[in-house]
Amino acid sequence: MDIDKSLFIRSNRTLGQSLVQAGLLSQNHLDEANAQLIDCVRAGNLRAQGLLPILTHQMKVLSEDSLLQYQATEHGLGLMDLHSYTARQPVGTDPAACWATWTLPIDEREGIHFLASAYYTSQHARTYWEQLLGANIVWYAASQQVLIEGIEKLESLTLG
């Protein structure tokens, strides 16, 4: 499973820009995190990597709870807990794209797609999924850990 580096880089770039614009992150912290992100890209292992894990877990300059709260209040997103999620692979869903955008399609009903994402504030991540699935998307914010578990369940279906 190769993660599309272009999708990964663009999703992370627009995430970083949105976090600075929202006042959740300083430009200096973003620059430092981007340097670490470049190291991840060079190493080639992009699975479960990205700007958000660097900011929240490695550098500890962004609270994931603050980001989730921001997405709920400023963007009107519901919060999703996928612990009871039963994985099924929606048509055309590539786990590598889920890793690159930290987004997981969780359901589809009557042409409406339901997605959980840690990267909702990344315009490029949203655009990717809107182009893939169409405009009828209901977005939810989710924690990184919940998404890791959900994407791993999806991967097990594709390998299975």
C-alpha positions as CSV (number, residue, x, y, z in Angstrom):
1,M,0.0,0.0,0.0
2,D,1.7,3.1,-1.2
3,I,0.4,6.4,0.1
4,D,0.1,9.1,-2.6
5,K,2.8,11.6,-1.5
6,S,1.2,14.5,-3.4
7,L,-2.1,13.9,-1.6
8,F,-0.3,13.5,1.7
9,I,1.8,16.7,1.3
10,R,-1.1,18.9,0.1
11,S,-3.5,17.7,2.8
12,N,-0.9,18.4,5.4
13,R,0.0,21.8,3.9
14,T,-3.6,23.1,3.9
15,L,-4.1,21.7,7.4
16,G,-1.2,23.7,8.7
17,Q,-2.3,26.8,7.0
18,S,-5.8,26.5,8.4
19,L,-4.5,25.9,12.0
20,V,-2.4,29.1,11.8
21,Q,-5.3,31.1,10.3
22,A,-7.6,29.8,13.1
23,G,-5.1,31.0,15.7
24,L,-4.6,27.4,17.0
25,L,-0.9,27.3,16.1
26,S,1.9,29.8,15.6
27,Q,3.7,30.1,12.3
28,N,7.0,29.2,14.1
29,H,5.6,25.9,15.4
30,L,4.2,25.1,11.9
31,D,7.6,25.7,10.3
32,E,9.2,23.4,12.9
33,A,6.6,20.7,12.4
34,N,6.9,21.0,8.6
35,A,10.6,20.3,8.9
36,Q,9.8,17.1,10.8
37,L,7.1,16.2,8.2
38,I,9.7,16.5,5.5
39,D,11.8,13.9,7.4
40,C,8.7,11.6,7.5
41,V,8.3,11.9,3.7
42,R,11.9,11.2,3.1
43,A,11.8,8.1,5.3
44,G,8.9,6.9,3.1
45,N,6.6,5.5,5.9
46,L,3.6,7.8,5.8
47,R,1.1,5.4,7.4
48,A,-0.3,7.0,10.6
49,Q,2.1,10.0,10.1
50,G,1.3,13.6,9.4
51,L,1.4,17.1,10.6
52,L,-1.3,16.6,13.2
53,P,0.5,13.7,15.1
54,I,3.7,15.8,15.0
55,L,2.0,18.8,16.5
56,T,-0.1,17.0,19.1
57,H,2.1,14.1,20.2
58,Q,5.7,14.9,19.3
59,M,5.9,18.7,19.7
60,K,2.9,18.9,22.1
61,V,2.1,22.4,20.8
62,L,-1.5,21.7,19.8
63,S,-4.2,20.1,21.9
64,E,-6.2,17.6,20.0
65,D,-9.2,18.4,22.3
66,S,-8.9,22.1,21.3
67,L,-8.9,21.2,17.6
68,L,-11.9,18.9,18.0
69,Q,-13.7,21.7,20.0
70,Y,-12.8,24.2,17.3
71,Q,-14.2,21.9,14.5
72,A,-17.4,21.4,16.5
73,T,-18.0,25.1,17.3
74,E,-16.6,26.9,14.2
75,H,-17.6,24.3,11.6
76,G,-20.6,22.7,13.2
77,L,-19.2,19.2,13.0
78,G,-20.4,16.4,15.2
79,L,-17.9,14.4,17.0
80,M,-17.5,10.7,16.1
81,D,-16.4,7.8,18.2
82,L,-15.7,4.8,16.0
83,H,-15.1,2.2,18.7
84,S,-18.4,0.5,17.8
85,Y,-17.8,1.0,14.0
86,T,-18.2,-2.1,11.9
87,A,-15.7,-1.8,9.1
88,R,-16.9,-2.3,5.5
89,Q,-15.1,-1.0,2.5
90,P,-17.2,1.5,0.6
91,V,-16.7,1.3,-3.2
92,G,-13.5,3.1,-4.3
93,T,-12.1,3.6,-0.8
94,D,-8.4,3.1,-0.7
95,P,-6.9,2.9,2.9
96,A,-3.8,4.7,1.6
97,A,-6.0,7.8,0.8
98,C,-7.5,7.5,4.3
99,W,-4.0,7.6,5.8
100,A,-3.0,10.5,3.5
101,T,-6.0,12.6,4.5
102,W,-6.7,11.2,8.0
103,T,-10.3,10.6,6.8
104,L,-12.5,7.5,6.9
105,P,-15.8,7.0,5.0
106,I,-18.0,5.3,7.6
107,D,-21.3,4.9,5.9
108,E,-23.4,5.7,2.9
109,R,-27.2,6.0,2.8
110,E,-29.2,6.9,-0.3
111,G,-26.3,8.7,-1.9
112,I,-25.2,10.6,1.2
113,H,-21.7,9.7,2.4
114,F,-20.7,10.0,6.1
115,L,-17.0,10.7,6.8
116,A,-15.0,11.0,10.0
117,S,-11.9,13.1,9.8
118,A,-9.1,14.6,11.9
119,Y,-8.2,16.8,8.8
120,Y,-11.5,18.5,8.2
121,T,-9.8,21.9,8.3
122,S,-7.6,20.8,5.4
123,Q,-9.2,22.1,2.3
124,H,-7.3,19.7,0.1
125,A,-8.4,16.7,2.1
126,R,-12.0,17.7,1.9
127,T,-11.7,18.5,-1.8
128,Y,-10.2,15.0,-2.5
129,W,-13.2,13.3,-0.9
130,E,-15.7,15.6,-2.5
131,Q,-14.3,14.8,-5.9
132,L,-14.2,11.1,-5.2
133,L,-17.6,10.8,-3.6
134,G,-19.6,13.8,-4.8
135,A,-21.0,16.7,-2.9
136,N,-23.4,14.8,-0.6
137,I,-21.1,14.4,2.4
138,V,-21.8,14.7,6.1
139,W,-18.6,15.3,7.9
140,Y,-17.7,14.4,11.5
141,A,-14.6,15.2,13.5
142,A,-12.7,12.3,15.1
143,S,-9.6,11.8,17.2
144,Q,-6.5,10.5,15.7
145,Q,-6.6,7.3,17.7
146,V,-10.1,6.5,16.7
147,L,-9.2,7.1,13.1
148,I,-6.1,4.9,13.3
149,E,-8.2,2.0,14.7
150,G,-10.9,2.6,12.0
151,I,-8.4,2.7,9.1
152,E,-6.6,-0.4,10.4
153,K,-10.0,-2.2,10.4
154,L,-10.5,-1.0,6.8
155,E,-7.0,-2.3,5.9
156,S,-7.8,-5.7,7.3
157,L,-10.8,-5.9,4.9
158,T,-8.7,-5.1,1.9
159,L,-6.0,-7.7,2.9
160,G,-8.5,-10.2,4.0
